[in-house]
């Protein structure tokens, strides 16, 4: 069984909804056990959180984009991961990332770069969306990967929307397909990594 942890912070519930859609996509892949691990409002994990991350085969990082980067709660978690970094506990685990903000751009790529850099600090293996964008004249807002992200998953929720209203259905379907992809990659990576890494 391949173990995947989705560790994320959500300020208003929109990023949580995105995380749940990713989780739903992972559930479609056999021999996968995926778990949501929320970072609380104080930037803390549940008591067993660090142990769960240490034993996972894949870690997916998620945070809203606030002022061009991750929330302070996620940053607190990332800084606390220096203990795991010192022992290279997450080395060679598969990693991926996702973010949500109110604007179509909102500097979400800066957040994904932050998550990517965190993964590289931990000597992890990064996976992107593997999904072409919907960027033709005929494209509609709820088409897959309408935001056109390759480095990681992006979603957009209007600033005055509730979590029931945003992210929109297309972004959530994109998240579900992203989750399915990451689960498939994690299963393949977990099956082959041990024999290939010296």
N, C-alpha and C positions, 0 to 999 in steps of 0.2 A: 504494500500500500504506500503510495506517494503522499507525503504530508505537505500541505500548503497553508501558510499563514498569511492572511490579509491584515496587516497592521496599519491602522489609519486613525486620523483625528477628523472629526466633523464638528464644525462650530454651530451650524443651524439645522443640520439634518440632510442637506443636499448631498454632501460627500458620502454620508452613511448610505443613502439610497444608491449611489453609484457603486459603493463597495458591495452592497447586497446583490446588485445586478451582476457584478463580476463573480460573486460567489455562486449565483444561480447558474451561470455558464459553466463553472467548474464542476458542478453537480452532474452535468451531462456526460462527463468523461469517466469511464470505468476505472476502478482501482485508484481513485483519488479521494483523499480525505482533506477537505478544505475547512478552515475555521476563521471566523472573523475575530480580530483582536483589537478592540477599540482603545484608543488613548483617551483618558478622561479629561475633564475640563481643567485639571491641575497639571496636565502633561504626564500623568502616571499610567503605567500598565497595571492590570490585575496582578496579584501576588505571584501567580505562576507564569506570568507572561514571558519573562526572560528565558525560563526553562523551555517553554513551548517553542520560542524562536530558535533556541539552540539545537533542537532536535528536528526542526523542519527541513524538508528538502528544497523548498522554494519559499521566498518571502516577497510579498507584493506590498509596496509602500504606497500610502495614500494620504493626501492632505489637501485642504482647500488652498487656493492661491489668495493670500492677503498681502497687499502692498508689494506685489511682485515676487513673493516667495512663499514658503510654507508658513503655517500658523506657528505662533510661539510654542504652543503645546507640542507640536510635532518636533520642533527644534530642540525642545527640552529632552524629548525621547531620544533624538539623534545624538545629542551630546552625551546622554547617559549610556549610549551604546559603545562608548569608548572602552568600557570593560571588555565587551565582546571583541572589539577591534584588537585590543592588546593581545588577546589569546587567539586571534584569527578564527573565532568560533564559527563565523558565517562564511568562511572561505570556501569557494567553489559551489556555493548554493546558487540556484537560479534566482534572479531578481527581476522585478518589473515595477512600474509605478503609474499612478493616476492622480488627476487633480480636477477640480471644479472651481469656476469663478462666475461672477455675475456677467461679465463682459465676454464677447465672442473671443477676444484675444486675452486682455487682462494680464498679459505677461505670464500666461500659464507655462510657456516653454521654460521660463526661468525656474519655475517650481520643478518641472520635470528634470532639468539639468541638476538641480540641487539633489533630487532623489537619486539620479544616476551617479553623481559624485559620491554620495553616501555609500552606494553599493560598491563603487570602485574602491573607496577607502577600505571596505571590508573584503576586498578581493573576490567579489561575487561576479556572476556571469549575467549580463543584462539582456533582456528580451524586449523588443518593441512591439508595436501593434501588428505588423505584418499585414496591413490592410491598406488598400488603395483608397484615396479620398474621393468623395463625391463633389467634384468641382467643375462640372460641365454647366452649360446654360440651362439644361433641363433639371439640374439638381434641386431637390426640395429640402427644407430644413430637417426633416426627419429621416433623410437618407443616411445610410451607414457612413461613419467617419466623415460627417459633414464638416467638422472642424479641421480635418486634414492633418492629423497628428501621426507621426511615425515613431518618435522617440518613446512615447508612452501614451496613455489614454487621457483624453481631454473631454470634459463636459461643461455645459454652460447652463446656469440657472438664473433667470432674471432676478434682479435685486429685491423685487417686491413679491417674489413667488414663495409659496410654502413648499415644503418637501413633497407634498402631494402634487404640486404643479411643476416642479423642476427637480432634476433635469428632464428635458422633454423625452418622449418615447424613443426617438431615433438615437439619442445619446445613450439611453439605457440599453437599447438593443445592441449598440456598438460595444457597450461595456460587457454585455453577456457573451458576445462573440469573442471579445478580448479575453475574458475569463476562460472560455473553452480552449482558446489557443494556448494560453499560459499553462493550463492544466495538461494539455497534450505534450507541450514542450517539457514540462517538469517530469512527466512520466518517462519520456524518452531520455532526458538528461540523467535522471536517477538510475535508470537501467544501465546506462553506458559509462557514466562518469567514473565509477570506482575502478573499472578496468583500464581506463585511459589516462588517469592522472598518476604521475610518478612523484 
